[in-house]
Amino acid sequence: MNDSSRSSSPGGGQTGQPDEDLTIPRAAMNKMIKELLPNVRVANEARELILNCCTEFIHLLSSESNDICNQQQKKTISADHVLSALETLGFGDFKKEAEEVLNECKDVAAKRRKQSTRLENLGIPEEELLRQQQELFAKARAAAAIQEQQQIGAFLQGGGGGTGQQPHPMTVLLPPKDSDDDEDYS
């Protein structure tokens, strides 16, 4: 990719993004190099070359995967399309390892979904939680009924909201009429 102002997207179109936006993050690449070669110092030029090769490999693989996806008249590239692209491009040796990584990713995703459910983390059976919820609802209804009865009793005792008593929630209190407000401005 000689033109640094734009590069090809995996689908073959132009993205208009600089090449740097379409590469693997340098920190991730440096970490991978350190993990694979812990006792070797790798020059910056070599790191840059590795980064460019990885980026080109990803673009090539995604482009071929996209072609396979289009041939099958699908709209989403799946793992099977990528695995087929590895075979087509002559990287069949990577297919077994790629399948292993795919299975690991699926396992991690399934575990994450399973762990994200709060009910399972409580250690209380769902039936018990449902019973507790119903009990709380019943207590709340009883408390609301008692409060309503108290309000009705207070209203009836006070003669419908007289002074010194709390007015009924539906009683509208108007301000007292001042003698100065006798003028009619109509």
C-alpha positions in Angstrom: 0.0 0.0 0.0 2.0 2.9 -1.3 -0.6 5.7 -0.9 -0.7 6.6 2.8 -3.7 8.9 2.5 -6.1 6.1 1.7 -6.2 2.3 1.6 -8.4 -0.4 0.4 -11.0 -1.9 2.7 -11.4 -5.7 2.8 -14.5 -5.4 0.5 -12.4 -3.8 -2.2 -13.7 -0.2 -1.9 -11.7 2.8 -0.7 -12.2 3.8 2.9 -10.4 7.2 2.8 -8.8 6.4 6.1 -5.1 6.7 6.7 -3.2 3.4 6.8 -2.5 3.9 10.5 -6.2 3.7 11.3 -6.3 0.2 9.6 -3.5 -1.5 11.5 -3.1 -3.5 14.6 -2.5 -1.3 17.6 1.3 -1.0 18.2 1.0 -1.8 21.9 -0.7 -5.1 21.1 1.9 -6.0 18.5 4.8 -5.1 20.9 3.2 -7.2 23.6 2.9 -10.2 21.2 6.5 -9.8 20.1 7.7 -9.8 23.7 5.6 -12.9 24.6 6.9 -14.8 21.5 10.5 -13.6 21.8 11.1 -12.7 25.4 14.9 -12.8 25.2 15.3 -11.1 21.8 15.6 -7.4 21.2 13.6 -6.5 18.0 14.6 -3.3 16.2 11.9 -0.7 15.5 12.2 -1.3 11.7 11.6 -5.0 12.2 8.6 -4.2 14.4 7.2 -2.0 11.7 7.7 -4.7 9.1 6.0 -7.3 11.3 3.1 -4.8 11.8 2.8 -4.2 8.1 2.9 -7.9 7.3 0.2 -8.7 9.8 -2.0 -5.9 8.5 -1.6 -7.0 5.0 -2.4 -10.6 6.0 -5.6 -9.5 7.7 -6.6 -7.4 4.7 -5.9 -10.3 2.3 -7.8 -12.8 4.5 -10.8 -10.6 5.1 -11.0 -9.7 1.4 -11.0 -13.4 0.5 -13.5 -14.2 3.2 -15.7 -11.4 1.8 -15.5 -12.9 -1.7 -16.5 -16.4 -0.3 -19.3 -14.8 1.6 -20.6 -13.0 -1.5 -20.3 -16.2 -3.6 -22.6 -17.9 -1.0 -24.9 -14.9 -1.2 -24.6 -14.1 2.5 -24.4 -10.7 4.0 -22.3 -11.5 7.1 -18.8 -13.0 7.1 -18.8 -16.0 9.4 -16.0 -18.0 10.9 -16.6 -20.7 8.2 -15.9 -18.1 5.5 -12.6 -17.2 7.2 -11.6 -20.8 7.6 -12.4 -21.4 3.9 -10.4 -18.3 3.0 -7.4 -19.7 4.9 -7.6 -22.9 2.7 -8.0 -20.9 -0.5 -5.1 -18.7 0.2 -2.8 -21.6 0.9 -2.7 -21.2 4.7 -4.5 -24.5 5.4 -1.8 -25.2 8.1 -3.3 -22.4 10.2 -6.9 -23.8 9.9 -6.6 -26.3 12.8 -5.2 -23.6 15.2 -7.7 -21.1 14.0 -10.5 -23.6 14.8 -9.1 -24.1 18.3 -9.0 -20.4 18.9 -12.6 -20.1 17.6 -13.7 -22.8 20.0 -11.9 -21.1 22.9 -13.6 -17.8 22.0 -17.0 -19.4 21.9 -16.4 -21.0 25.3 -15.3 -17.7 26.8 -18.4 -15.9 25.4 -20.7 -18.7 26.7 -19.1 -18.4 30.2 -19.4 -14.6 30.1 -23.1 -14.9 29.2 -23.7 -17.4 31.9 -21.8 -15.4 34.5 -23.7 -12.2 33.6 -27.0 -13.6 34.9 -27.4 -12.2 38.4 -29.9 -14.9 39.5 -27.3 -17.7 39.2 -24.8 -15.7 41.2 -27.1 -15.4 44.2 -27.1 -19.1 44.9 -30.9 -19.0 45.7 -33.3 -21.1 43.6 -35.5 -19.2 41.2 -38.6 -20.6 43.0 -37.5 -19.1 46.3 -36.8 -15.8 44.7 -40.3 -15.8 43.2 -41.8 -16.6 46.5 -39.8 -13.8 48.2 -40.9 -11.4 45.5 -44.6 -12.3 45.9 -44.2 -11.8 49.7 -42.8 -8.4 49.2 -45.6 -7.4 46.9 -48.2 -8.6 49.4 -46.5 -6.5 52.2 -46.4 -3.5 50.0 -50.1 -3.9 49.1 -51.0 -4.3 52.8 -49.0 -1.2 53.7 -50.7 0.8 51.0 -54.1 -0.3 52.1 -53.4 0.6 55.8 -52.2 4.0 54.7 -55.3 4.6 52.6 -57.5 3.6 55.5 -55.7 6.0 57.8 -56.2 8.8 55.3 -59.9 8.1 54.9 -60.3 7.9 58.7 -58.5 11.2 59.2 -60.7 12.8 56.5 -63.9 11.5 58.1 -62.9 12.5 61.6 -61.9 16.0 60.5 -65.2 16.7 58.8 -63.7 16.8 55.4 -60.5 18.7 55.8 -61.2 21.4 58.5 -58.4 23.3 60.1 -55.9 21.4 62.2 -56.4 18.3 60.1 -54.5 17.2 57.1 -56.6 17.7 54.0 -57.7 14.7 51.9 -55.4 14.2 48.9 -58.2 15.2 46.6 -59.2 18.4 48.6 -58.2 21.6 46.8 -57.3 24.4 49.2 -57.8 28.0 48.0 -56.0 30.9 49.5 -58.1 33.1 51.8 -59.7 36.1 50.0 -58.1 39.4 51.0 -60.3 42.4 51.3 -58.0 44.3 49.0 -58.7 41.9 46.2 -62.3 43.0 45.9 -61.5 45.0 42.8 -62.6 43.4 39.5 -60.1 44.0 36.7 -62.4 42.8 34.0 
